[in-house]
Amino acid sequence: MNLENALIVIESPNKKEKIAKITGAQVFATGGHFKELSKEVIKDTESYE
C-alpha cells in the first residue's frame, strides 16, 4: 500500500512507526482522543503542521 501523500491520524504513539512503514504515509499520533485536541496542536489545517 502506498499512501505517500496521505496523513493518518492515530491515537497511539507506539503504533506510529509501524503504520508509517506499512503505508508510506505521514503518521501523526495524538497521544489522546482526537476530538480533545486543542487548536494549539494543529495550527495549519492545510498542511497539518
C-alpha positions as CSV (number, residue, x, y, z in Angstrom):
1,M,0.0,0.0,0.0
2,N,1.4,3.4,-0.9
3,L,-0.1,6.5,0.6
4,E,2.9,8.8,0.5
5,N,0.7,11.9,0.1
6,A,-1.6,10.9,2.9
7,L,-1.8,11.9,6.5
8,I,-3.0,9.2,9.0
9,V,-4.0,10.4,12.5
10,I,-3.9,7.8,15.2
11,E,-4.2,7.8,19.0
12,S,-1.3,5.6,19.9
13,P,2.3,6.9,19.6
14,N,3.5,3.3,19.9
15,K,2.0,2.3,16.6
16,K,3.2,5.4,14.6
17,E,6.4,4.0,13.1
18,K,4.8,0.6,12.1
19,I,1.8,2.2,10.4
20,A,4.1,4.7,8.6
21,K,6.3,1.8,7.4
22,I,3.4,-0.3,6.1
23,T,1.5,2.5,4.4
24,G,4.2,5.0,3.4
25,A,2.0,7.8,4.8
26,Q,2.9,10.5,7.2
27,V,1.5,9.4,10.6
28,F,0.6,11.8,13.4
29,A,-0.1,10.4,16.9
30,T,-2.3,12.5,19.1
31,G,-1.4,10.7,22.3
32,G,-5.1,11.0,23.3
33,H,-8.5,11.4,21.9
34,F,-8.5,13.3,18.6
35,K,-11.7,15.3,19.4
36,E,-10.0,16.6,22.6
37,L,-7.0,18.2,20.8
38,S,-6.7,21.9,21.4
39,K,-6.4,24.3,18.4
40,E,-2.8,24.9,19.6
41,V,-1.7,21.5,18.5
42,I,-2.7,21.8,14.8
43,K,-2.4,25.4,13.6
44,D,-2.5,24.9,9.8
45,T,-5.2,22.6,8.6
46,E,-3.9,22.7,5.0
47,S,-0.5,21.0,5.9
48,Y,-1.4,19.9,9.5
49,E,1.9,21.3,10.8
